[in-house]
């Protein structure tokens, strides 16, 4: 069973593994909208600042010691000096902002990051209402692979087919179909449920692995 799990993990890598490789080691990271369960807990960065304006999520994250420091603030209003961080991460956040507000935030992120910007977001608009007593959980916009490419990002899919995730119930067959289709959607993100977008800022573009 352990061997099977290892093989499954090797051939059907979770999106977190792809984020981890993009972030790299010995870097400082600004995590915008860090929430309670940031992927940075698996990445081993040298330093990270988690920013969120929902107290309950911040407290859970603090209890898990995910970040080096925390800031309770609205991510659309925070200010940092240019080049303050090696990497700026915005995981599952853009969709919670109006499109124009998200575009303005992307512009700010490009100033704050020295090396790269990393985005994860659903592929296109997907309805989600407020939950956990957090009004900011509502989805207000949708982003496609083309939207992000137009802004200079390299884009990959980090999930299975969008149609499998949004229309099918999570059965064993669903999970296998999701895993297998993720090998295809990685290279054809337009069909994926989730997107990984990376913008290199220091030494030109390098390929997504």
N, C-alpha and C positions, 0 to 999 in steps of 0.2 A: 504493500500500500504506500509506504514512504517513497519507494522508487517511482511509483506511478505519479505521485504528487510532484516529485522533483522534475520528472519529464514534462508533466503538464505545465509547470511553472516556467520551464525553459522554452517550450515551444509556443505557449500562449501567455506571453508576458502581460502583466497588468499595466495599465497606463502609468502607475506610479513609478515603475521601473524606467519607463521612457523619460519621465520628468526628472528622475534622479540622475540619469546620464546627461541630460541637458544642463542641469544645474552644475554638475561637476563638484570638485572638492576644494576645500580651503577658500571658500567664497563667502561674501556677505550678501544676505538676501533680504529684500523688503517684501513682505507677504501682505498684500492688500486684500482686505476682506477675509482675514485668516480663518474666521469661524472657529469651530471647536475641534476639528479633526484634520488639520492641514497635512498635505502630503509631505511637508518638510520634516515631519517626525521620523521619516524613513531615509532622509537624504544626507545626513551627516555634514551639513554646512558648518562653517566656522562660526558664523554669527547670523542671527535672523531677528528682525523686528516684525512682530505681528500687529497689524492694525485692524480694528473692528470697532463698531459702535453698539454692539449688543452685549451687555454685561454677562448674561448667562453663558454665552459661548466663550467669552474671554476667560471666565473663571474655570470652565472645564479645560480649556487649553492650558491655562496656567497650572492646573493640577497635574496635567500630563507633562509639564515642563517642555513643551514643544519648541518655544522660542526663547532667545536670550533675553529679550525685552518685549514689552507690550505697550501699545498706545490705544486708548479708548478715544476714537475719533471717527468722523465721517471721512471716508477715503476720497471723496470728491472735494474735500476742503483742506486736507493736509498739505503742508508745504515742506519740501526738503531742498537742500542745495544741489546744484547740478553735479552729477557723478557721485552721489552719496553712497551708492550700493553697486556691487558687482552685477547682481541680478535682481530684477523686479518680477515677482510672481503674482499673477492674478488668476486664481483657480476657481472656476465656477462662480464668477462674480459679475462679469460684464452684462450677462443676461438680466441682472437685477436692476440695471440702470436703463434710463431712456437712451435711445441710440445716440443722440447728439451728446449727451452727458458722458457716455462711454467713449466716444471719439475724443472728447476733450481729455479724458483721463489717460487714454493711450498716448496722447501728445505729452502729457506730464511725465508719464512713465519713461518715455524715451530720453527725457532730460535727466531723470534720477538714476538711470542705469548706466554703468560703464561698459558692461559686456553684452548683456542680452536681456530681452523681455520674454517671459514665458506666459502664455495664456492657455487656459482650458475653458471650454464652453460647449453647451449643446449645439448641435448642427441645426441652425434655423430656430424659429420661435417654437417653444414648447411651454404650454400653459402650466403654471404652478402658482398656487395661491399662498398667502401668508401662512406660516405654521410656527409652532414652538413659541407662540406669543410674540413672534418677530415679524413685524410688518415688512421688513426689508427682504424677506424670503420670496416675495412675489416676483414673478418674471415679467419684465416690462419690454424686453426687446429680444430679437433673435439675430445671430451672427452666422454667416455661411463661410465656407472655405474661400469663396471668391471675395467676400468682403474683406477678409484678413489678408489675402494675397495682395489685394490692391493697396494695402497699407505696408507692404514690404515684408510680410511674414512668410516663413516656410510653414506649410500646413500638412498635417497627417491626421488620420483617424485613429482614435485610441479606444475604440469599442467595436462591437459588431454592427450589423446592418441596422439602420434607423428603423426600418419597418418591423424588424424582429422585436426590438425593444419597446416600441410604442404600441404595437398591436397584439402581441402574443403574451400569454400568461407564462410566468417563470417556472417551467417544468424542467425535468432533466434534459429533455430534447431541446428545450429553449436554451439552456445553458451551453449545451454542446454546439448548437447552431450559432450562438453568440460568439463562442471561442473561435470556431472555424472561420466564420465570416470576418472576424477581426483581422485575420491575416490578409484579407483582400482589402478591407476598408482602410488599412494603414496606408496603402498606396493610392487609394481612391477615396479620399476623405469626404467627397460629396455625398457618398452613400452611408456614411458612418453616423452613429448616434451622438458621439462626442468628438470634439476636435482638439488637437494639440497644435498651437501656433507659436513659433519661435522667431524672434527678430534679433539678428546678430548686429552688434553695434561697434565692435572694436577691430576685428581682423577679417572682415568680409564674411561671406556665407560658407558654412560648412554643412555637409549633408546630415539629415536626420538618420540615425542608425536604426 
